[in-house]
Amino acid sequence: MLETVFFSELENAKPTLQFGKVFHCVEMLGINVYALYREDDSEMYT
């Protein structure tokens, strides 16, 4: 069971949220999440 505090932190984009809880929340909402591999992310750090 997810707590009200967690939903508040999720809504406010708290950087230390746990992926497992976020994915559980997303699953409850019926949303599919996909991740893609970045071929070249060197531009991100320049």
C-alpha positions in Angstrom: 0.0 0.0 0.0 1.3 3.4 -0.9 1.2 6.2 1.6 -0.3 9.7 1.1 3.2 11.1 1.8 4.6 9.1 -1.1 2.0 10.5 -3.5 2.8 14.1 -2.3 6.6 13.5 -2.9 5.9 12.0 -6.3 3.7 14.9 -7.3 6.5 17.3 -6.2 9.2 15.4 -8.1 11.3 14.5 -5.0 14.6 13.3 -6.4 15.0 10.5 -3.9 11.9 8.5 -4.8 12.2 4.7 -5.0 11.8 3.3 -8.6 9.8 0.3 -7.3 7.2 2.5 -5.6 7.0 4.8 -8.6 6.5 1.8 -11.0 3.9 0.4 -8.6 2.0 3.7 -8.7 2.2 3.8 -12.5 1.0 0.2 -12.8 -2.0 1.0 -10.6 -2.9 3.8 -13.1 -2.6 1.4 -16.0 0.3 3.2 -17.6 3.1 1.4 -19.5 6.6 2.7 -19.1 9.4 2.1 -21.6 13.1 2.8 -21.5 15.3 3.3 -24.5 19.1 2.9 -24.7 20.9 6.1 -25.7 23.5 5.4 -28.4 25.5 8.5 -27.7 24.9 10.7 -24.7 28.3 12.6 -24.8 26.5 15.8 -25.7 24.7 15.8 -22.4 27.9 16.5 -20.5 29.4 19.2 -22.6 
